[in-house]
Amino acid sequence: MTTTVRDLDRHPLPNAAISGWWLPLHLFRSLAKHFRDQRDYEHLRDLPDYLLKDIGISRQEIGEKDPYPFF
């Protein structure tokens, strides 16, 4: 089940209770995205050159877009 903006408007709790979850949820999503990106770059670095050429990127592009540390 997906939650839409309209569903949040009908939520029985006051807006302050809903907005109180925004920061922890945002931090969790940011951490999850960072670790997912880090994993994806590790997989790309492990691919052989012929597969990278097949998907249209070079090893140099992987190094240029390497994710920065989270902190």
Sequence and secondary structure as in RCSB ss.txt:
>XXXX:A:sequence
MTTTVRDLDRHPLPNAAISGWWLPLHLFRSLAKHFRDQRDYEHLRDLPDYLLKDIGISRQEIGEKDPYPFF
>XXXX:A:secstr
    HHHHHT SS HHHHHTTHHHHHHHHHHHHHHHHHHHHHHHHHS HHHHHHHT  HHHHHHT      
